[in-house]
Amino acid sequence: MSPRLALLGVVIVAVAGCASAGSGRASAPSAGADGPVDSAAEQRAIAAASLPECPQVDASAAGATGAADRLPAITLDCLGAGPPVTLSGLPAVAGRPVVINAWASWCTPCADEMPRFVRAVEAYAGRVDVLGIDILDDRVAALGWGREIGVNFPSLYDHDGVVRTRLPIPGPPVTFFVSGDGRLVHTEFGGIDSDAELAGLISQHLGVSQ
């Protein structure tokens, strides 16, 4: 099977997962998502989106990365400006809990829940970090989508869905709750329906109250 057909099969599975994750419709990524994107167009989209830079991560600072309750040592490019990020080193950046949301611009439930993460960035500033992972997506489309919604936290870019080989992401949205000492303490499948639900999950699994 050619790489192009293989990727198409993954996209079909992801779309099915997104459709089952919420009541909204999901549509496939835009044409051209599996081909190269003009670098000038990417740079213009990055500048227009004005996402916060991805954090500097020292992967060597993370311990027990092979454990089942730890983030995998997968390195992904930043969707916007900033360096590539190794997931296993994320909690070592500031010793704070991290909420990681896997999303895509073509996923309707992702659009429904994203404003709740945008508000959580302000509500938990300095206490809980928020990070996105844009998967199986067109980079320019994802950046434009983020700009329209007002995304105010950094996201990683996983064009090929590599992270799905190490984390349970049947289709976006999926949200991971990671403690300050680097333990993956909870995985929430499907959309989060309200600010109160997100606050409850953060309180229950990360021990941080709003």
C-alpha positions in Angstrom: 0.0 0.0 0.0 1.3 3.4 -0.9 2.0 6.0 1.9 -0.8 8.2 0.5 -3.4 5.4 0.7 -2.1 4.4 4.2 -2.6 8.0 5.4 -6.1 8.1 3.8 -7.0 5.0 5.8 -5.9 6.7 9.1 -7.9 9.8 8.3 -11.0 7.8 7.7 -10.6 6.1 11.1 -10.0 9.5 12.7 -13.1 11.0 11.1 -15.2 8.1 12.4 -13.8 8.6 15.9 -14.6 12.3 15.8 -18.2 11.6 14.6 -18.8 9.2 17.4 -17.2 11.6 20.0 -20.0 14.1 19.8 -23.3 14.9 18.2 -21.8 17.3 15.6 -20.9 16.3 12.1 -17.3 15.7 11.1 -15.8 16.3 7.7 -12.5 15.1 6.3 -9.5 17.4 6.1 -9.3 19.7 3.2 -7.8 18.7 -0.1 -4.1 18.9 0.0 -3.7 18.0 3.6 -1.6 15.0 2.6 0.7 17.0 0.4 3.4 19.7 1.1 2.2 23.2 2.1 3.9 26.2 0.7 6.3 27.5 3.4 5.4 31.1 2.7 1.7 30.3 3.3 2.6 28.6 6.5 4.6 31.5 7.8 1.8 34.0 7.0 -0.7 31.7 8.8 1.6 31.4 11.8 2.0 35.2 12.0 -1.8 35.8 11.6 -2.7 33.1 14.3 -0.4 34.7 16.9 -0.4 31.5 19.0 1.8 31.5 22.1 5.2 29.9 21.4 5.6 26.2 22.3 7.6 25.7 25.5 11.3 24.8 25.6 11.3 21.2 26.8 14.3 19.2 28.1 13.4 15.6 27.4 16.2 14.4 29.6 14.5 15.9 32.6 11.6 13.5 32.4 11.8 10.2 34.2 10.2 6.8 33.6 9.1 7.7 30.1 8.4 4.0 29.3 5.9 3.6 32.1 2.2 3.2 31.2 1.3 6.3 33.2 3.8 8.6 31.6 3.7 10.6 28.4 5.6 9.0 25.5 8.9 10.3 24.3 7.5 11.5 21.0 8.7 14.8 19.6 6.3 17.0 17.6 6.8 20.2 15.7 5.1 23.3 17.1 1.9 24.3 15.1 2.8 28.0 15.5 6.1 29.6 16.5 8.5 27.8 18.8 10.7 24.7 19.1 9.6 21.1 18.6 8.4 19.6 21.9 9.0 16.1 23.4 5.9 15.1 25.2 7.6 13.2 28.0 9.4 16.4 29.1 6.4 18.6 29.4 5.7 18.5 33.1 9.4 19.3 33.8 9.0 22.8 32.2 7.4 24.4 35.3 6.3 21.5 37.5 2.7 22.3 36.8 -0.1 20.0 35.8 -0.8 20.0 32.0 -4.1 19.6 30.2 -3.5 18.3 26.6 -6.3 18.5 24.1 -6.1 16.6 20.8 -8.1 18.5 18.2 -8.4 19.0 14.4 -9.9 21.9 12.4 -12.2 19.4 10.6 -13.7 18.1 13.8 -17.1 19.6 14.8 -17.0 18.5 18.5 -13.6 20.1 18.8 -15.0 23.5 17.7 -17.8 23.1 20.2 -15.5 22.5 23.2 -12.5 24.6 22.3 -13.8 27.9 23.8 -13.8 26.1 27.2 -10.1 25.5 27.0 -9.6 29.1 25.9 -11.4 30.3 29.0 -9.5 27.7 31.2 -6.2 29.3 30.1 -7.2 32.5 31.9 -8.9 30.8 34.9 -5.9 28.6 35.7 -3.1 30.9 34.7 0.1 29.9 36.5 -1.5 26.8 38.0 -2.4 24.5 35.1 -0.9 24.6 31.6 -2.9 23.9 28.5 -1.4 22.5 25.3 -3.1 21.3 22.1 -2.1 18.6 19.6 -3.5 19.2 16.1 -3.7 15.8 14.4 -4.2 14.7 10.8 -4.8 18.2 9.7 -3.7 20.8 7.1 -1.4 23.2 8.9 -2.7 26.4 7.3 -6.3 25.4 7.8 -5.6 24.6 11.5 -3.9 27.9 12.1 -6.8 29.8 10.4 -9.3 27.8 12.5 -7.4 28.6 15.7 -7.4 32.3 14.8 -11.1 32.3 14.2 -11.9 30.6 17.6 -9.3 32.7 19.5 -7.1 29.9 20.7 -4.7 31.3 23.3 -2.4 28.4 24.1 0.3 26.6 22.1 -0.4 23.5 20.0 1.8 20.9 18.5 1.4 19.7 14.9 1.0 16.0 14.1 0.2 15.9 10.4 0.5 12.1 10.2 -1.1 11.2 13.6 2.1 9.7 14.9 1.0 10.4 18.5 -1.8 7.9 18.1 0.7 5.0 18.1 1.5 5.8 21.8 -1.6 7.5 23.1 -5.3 6.4 22.9 -6.7 8.8 20.4 -9.4 7.0 18.3 -10.4 10.3 16.9 -10.5 13.9 18.2 -11.4 15.4 20.6 -9.5 13.6 23.4 -8.2 15.3 26.5 -5.3 14.1 28.7 -4.8 15.2 32.3 -1.1 15.1 33.4 0.0 15.7 37.0 2.8 18.1 37.9 5.1 15.1 38.5 4.5 13.8 35.0 1.8 11.1 35.5 -0.9 10.7 33.0 -3.8 10.5 35.5 -6.9 10.6 33.3 -8.0 10.4 29.6 -11.3 12.0 28.6 -12.7 10.7 25.3 -15.1 12.9 23.4 -16.1 16.5 23.8 -16.3 18.3 27.1 -19.7 19.8 27.3 -19.3 22.8 29.7 -16.9 24.9 31.6 -18.2 23.3 34.8 -17.4 19.8 33.4 -13.8 20.9 32.6 -13.4 22.5 36.0 -14.6 19.3 37.6 -12.2 17.2 35.7 -9.3 19.5 36.6 -10.3 19.5 40.2 -10.8 15.7 40.4 -7.8 14.6 38.5 -5.2 17.4 39.0 -6.3 18.7 42.4 -6.6 22.3 41.3 -9.8 24.2 42.0 -11.0 27.1 40.0 
